[in-house]
Amino acid sequence: MRFFQVKSFLNHWLDVVDEHSIHSPFFFDFYYQVIRKKNDPVFIEIEKVRGRLLSNQSFVNAKDLGAASPHFKGAKRTIARIAATSLNEEKQCALFYRIARYVEAKHILELGTSFGITSLYFSKIEDAKVTTFEGNPAMINIAQTNFDYFNQKNIELIEGNIDHTLSDRLQNPEKIDFALIDANHQYEPTIRYFNLIAKRMSDHGIMVIDDIYYSEGMAHAWNELKKHDLVYGSIDLFRCGILLFDLNLNKQHFIWSH
Ligand SMILES: C[S@@+](CC[C@H](N)C(=O)[O-])C[C@H]1O[C@@H](n2cnc3c(N)ncnc32)[C@H](O)[C@@H]1O
């Protein structure tokens, strides 16, 4: 962890509250059904694919399209190292799955597919359609192979730089119930992607911003987004931030551990 992340983590840890300070029935339910829930369905087959990626020493060209990765110097990287450093871990994927399931998501958007592990988790939600965006050709290739392996027909992979592909895709007026923003971890693109997607969120929709303390820019973006006019509740889990669009919520902000 870099100095900024250590400092942010300590602040987060000092501010964390538990269930005793939750008075809203919605947040109370969300805390137990989503954040604290332990008996997840187990995604053994998807995790086996992650295991194979983690031991694959082949090199791919993985030039950063978003914020520069602190883990690599050049663009030539092993699949194993990318899998170890840039994918969401099993615990995190299961959390995203539970959030999307909690809102009974029919349409899920993911910015930043990478090898498609999290997209595969989402694809297991009954009746859900997953639209995932990736710009790196090597990642696209591997993600598509993984989707084909599972014969998963409810995932659409949009190829190309999100700066160009997202607004095109959002011409489609279909509402989004769950969105995961996990691509270009910098202030300006995060705000820009939020503004594009927020207009399309359904009334009960939830958006997750990953890596909110990746950098000062990301923390700045998170601070702005949780106060945004269209956001009616937010939860800071340190590793990611959850934004809720339901008008019936009371503009409450929580800091929880996960
Ligand atoms: C952190 S990884 C995504 C991890 C994935 N969501 C998961 O949970 O496993 C970020 C991905 O976003 C992609 N990305 C970053 N900026 C992008 C951009 N502007 N357009 C398209 N893809 C981008 C990168 O190539 C990388 O594969």
The ligand as an ORCA input file, in Angstrom:
! r2SCAN-3c Opt
* xyz 0 1
  C      -9.148     -3.420    -12.437
  S      -9.339     -4.145    -14.004
  C     -11.007     -4.718    -13.980
  C     -11.216     -5.873    -13.064
  C     -12.537     -6.573    -13.225
  N     -13.670     -5.672    -13.151
  C     -12.669     -7.623    -12.135
  O     -13.474     -7.419    -11.219
  O     -11.972     -8.608    -12.207
  C      -9.493     -2.720    -15.045
  C      -9.648     -3.050    -16.522
  O     -10.142     -1.883    -17.162
  C      -9.541     -1.769    -18.436
  N      -9.563     -0.331    -18.800
  C      -8.972      0.703    -18.137
  N      -9.229      1.872    -18.759
  C      -9.984      1.571    -19.843
  C     -10.561      2.355    -20.884
  N     -10.426      3.684    -20.919
  N     -11.279      1.718    -21.845
  C     -11.438      0.356    -21.817
  N     -10.913     -0.439    -20.851
  C     -10.188      0.162    -19.879
  C      -8.129     -2.308    -18.263
  O      -7.602     -2.764    -19.492
  C      -8.347     -3.416    -17.220
  O      -8.493     -4.670    -17.850
*
